[in-house]
């Protein structure tokens, strides 16, 4: 979601200036899955993890599975994606051999430059200070060097947008060799659909897989994809909160993009504590800069991380999205919005009144949901 304001700002803020004294030698490794959906702010939150000196970060390795067999549906890919993550969480990159070219260097991995660890020694001969420099000096390293780097960190964080239920992850959560924590990032579906409209071409292949390649009218595709995404958030959150299996208790945390936008340092401190990390002074400065910029976004750079005014970004849909589309999304995602704490609007006037707060405090959402949906507040 965090689009380019300017080329200069991107390169000034791409990597945190790290104090080597803050690097924590690897102990028992903690495995983190940043679980989200497209256009929900996961690139930014992924970077907040990636910039930490104790974190080895990977961005969306399941992309390789989905692109290997693009004619299959999402359900058919579940086992392959889970198997991929199991190997990667063990710092075993031999599994990538099924998806990469014969060269099998780090540059063959999807969005590899999003990982500060892969743009720093020992994965790279020098420490890159921005994405372009990383591509120039770090691209030739083989996967054995990547494995060596992975083992040097205490935390291994993987961002994924291609899981639609928690049950697929149960074998990983039950694996005694993994200490897996799930950070579930959600965003107001009205804001998500507005952002998706600006990235329609880039999302076309993923949309087809989500819809199991059904013949859906072009005007309806985005809505049907959003409905499935909303349903997935409900499935995941209900499974983790209402009746979690014993092995899931204490290992799931839901985060709303809007809460991070309003109070980024508090929210990130809470997230770090959940996964056993401590925030550094450099991290606090970096988070403040990228959440208090002046940019309002551009459709040209759909997946870049840049300094933005986070609160303005989170509210942009209210002035830019047609009310007819807002009404449609509210109908399709009513259950998810109720569960996740997003109030609906009844008119265009109400939508554009930014003084009306549409975010229900998490500590009150259960009470509101119960009162408004006495039969079952969380069903779609």
C-alpha positions, 0 to 999 in steps of 0.5 A, spaced: 500 500 500 505 504 501 506 507 494 512 512 491 512 519 493 519 520 490 525 516 487 529 520 492 525 518 499 525 511 497 532 510 496 533 514 503 529 510 507 529 503 503 534 500 509 535 502 516 542 504 518 543 498 523 548 498 529 552 492 529 551 492 537 544 491 536 544 484 532 542 478 536 546 472 535 541 466 533 538 462 539 532 457 538 529 460 532 522 463 532 518 462 525 513 468 524 508 467 518 505 474 516 499 472 513 495 477 509 491 478 503 493 483 497 493 490 498 492 490 505 499 493 507 503 487 508 509 490 504 510 495 509 509 491 515 513 486 512 519 491 511 518 493 519 520 486 520 525 485 515 529 492 517 530 488 524 537 486 525 535 479 528 530 478 522 531 474 516 525 476 511 522 472 505 516 476 501 511 471 498 515 465 496 508 461 495 508 466 488 513 461 485 508 455 486 502 459 484 506 461 477 509 454 476 501 451 475 497 458 473 491 453 471 490 450 477 486 453 483 488 456 490 485 449 493 490 445 489 496 449 491 495 448 498 499 442 500 505 445 495 505 451 499 505 448 506 511 444 504 515 450 501 514 453 507 516 447 511 523 447 508 524 454 508 523 455 515 528 450 516 533 454 512 533 449 507 532 452 500 533 446 496 526 446 495 526 452 491 529 447 485 523 445 483 521 452 481 527 456 479 531 456 473 537 452 472 541 458 475 538 458 482 541 464 484 538 469 489 536 473 484 531 468 481 527 468 488 521 473 488 521 480 491 528 478 494 530 485 494 525 486 499 529 482 504 535 486 508 538 480 510 539 478 503 542 485 501 547 484 507 553 480 508 554 474 509 548 473 503 551 479 499 559 481 499 557 488 501 551 492 505 546 495 500 543 501 502 537 501 497 534 496 492 537 498 486 544 497 489 542 490 492 540 488 485 547 490 482 551 487 488 548 481 491 544 478 485 549 472 484 549 469 490 547 462 490 542 458 495 547 455 499 549 462 501 542 464 502 541 458 507 548 460 511 545 467 512 538 464 514 541 460 519 545 466 522 538 469 525 534 468 531 527 470 527 525 467 520 519 471 518 515 469 511 510 474 508 504 470 505 498 472 501 496 466 499 493 462 505 485 462 505 484 458 512 488 456 518 487 448 517 492 448 512 498 450 517 496 445 522 502 441 520 506 446 521 504 449 528 504 442 530 511 441 528 516 440 534 521 443 530 518 449 529 516 455 533 511 458 529 507 465 530 501 467 526 501 475 525 494 476 521 494 483 518 487 485 515 484 491 512 478 495 511 475 491 505 473 498 502 480 501 502 482 494 499 478 494 493 480 501 492 487 499 492 486 493 488 483 497 482 489 501 481 493 494 481 488 490 476 493 488 471 498 486 476 493 482 480 489 478 474 493 472 474 492 471 482 484 473 481 483 467 476 487 462 481 482 465 487 476 464 483 478 457 481 478 459 473 471 460 473 468 464 468 466 470 471 464 477 468 469 482 468 465 487 472 464 482 477 471 479 478 474 484 483 467 483 487 467 476 487 475 476 489 473 481 495 468 476 497 472 470 498 478 474 501 473 477 506 470 470 507 477 467 508 479 473 514 473 470 517 475 463 517 482 464 519 480 469 525 474 465 528 478 458 528 484 462 532 479 466 537 473 462 538 475 454 538 482 454 537 486 447 537 491 447 543 497 448 539 494 454 536 493 458 543 498 464 544 500 463 537 495 467 533 495 475 533 490 479 529 493 486 526 488 491 523 492 496 518 488 502 521 491 501 528 498 501 525 496 507 521 494 511 527 499 508 532 505 505 529 510 505 534 505 502 539 502 497 535 509 495 532 511 494 539 506 489 541 507 485 535 515 485 536 513 483 543 508 477 540 514 474 536 519 475 541 523 481 538 525 488 541 524 495 538 531 499 537 532 506 536 533 506 529 527 502 528 523 507 531 526 512 527 525 508 521 517 507 522 516 514 524 519 516 517 515 512 513 508 513 517 509 521 517 511 522 510 507 527 505 505 522 500 498 520 498 500 515 493 501 513 485 498 508 481 505 507 478 509 504 483 504 499 486 508 495 490 513 500 493 515 502 500 515 509 501 514 515 506 507 516 507 502 519 511 499 513 514 492 516 517 491 519 510 492 513 506 488 509 511 482 514 510 483 515 502 477 510 500 472 515 503 473 521 498 475 517 492 471 511 492 464 511 489 459 510 494 455 505 490 462 501 490 462 502 498 455 499 498 456 493 494 462 491 498 459 492 505 453 487 502 459 482 500 463 483 506 458 484 512 460 479 516 467 480 516 466 488 517 462 486 523 467 481 526 474 485 524 471 492 527 469 496 521 463 500 521 458 501 515 456 507 512 449 509 510 450 515 505 455 518 501 455 524 506 456 519 512 462 516 507 465 523 506 465 525 513 472 524 516 470 526 523 466 520 523 470 514 526 468 508 522 473 503 526 471 500 532 476 499 538 478 492 538 476 491 546 469 493 544 467 489 537 465 483 541 460 487 544 457 491 538 457 485 534 453 481 539 448 486 540 447 487 532 447 480 530 444 476 536 444 469 532 451 469 530 455 475 530 461 472 526 457 469 520 458 471 513 
